[in-house]
Amino acid sequence: QVRIVESGGDLVQPGGSLRLSCTASGVTASGYDMDWNRQAPGKQREFVAFITNGNRTGYADSVKGRFAVSRDNTKNTVYLQMNNLKFDDTGVYYCSARAYPGAQVYWGQGTQVTVSS
């Protein structure tokens, strides 16, 4: 059974940093493309960043230069380093995994990030 678990969400002041973790079980994460998405209150879920099984990365324009996605295949874990956080970064951050484009997507339960002064 595939399980995706996010962690690391917290309350942080504007300009602060957080590192989110996404750990997969039931799959070998190194073979999967992993995405980070987020959902702010009252808004639709939106793409944040991805890392492919070949370690190619991509980011939404709103987070470029501030967020960095990486993976540690020895821990079956993907990270999202978030720096210079802004109020608009508030939301529930979700990690997802898929073996290849168009394959079944496995989602985690999300972790809450709140940016507030």
ABEGO torsion letter per residue (X at the ends): XBBBBBBGBBBBBBGBBBBBBBBBBGBBAAABBBBBBBBBBGBBBBBABBBBAAGBBBBBAAABGABBBBBBAAAGBBBBBBBGBBAAABEBBBBBBBABBGBBBBBBAEBBBBBBX
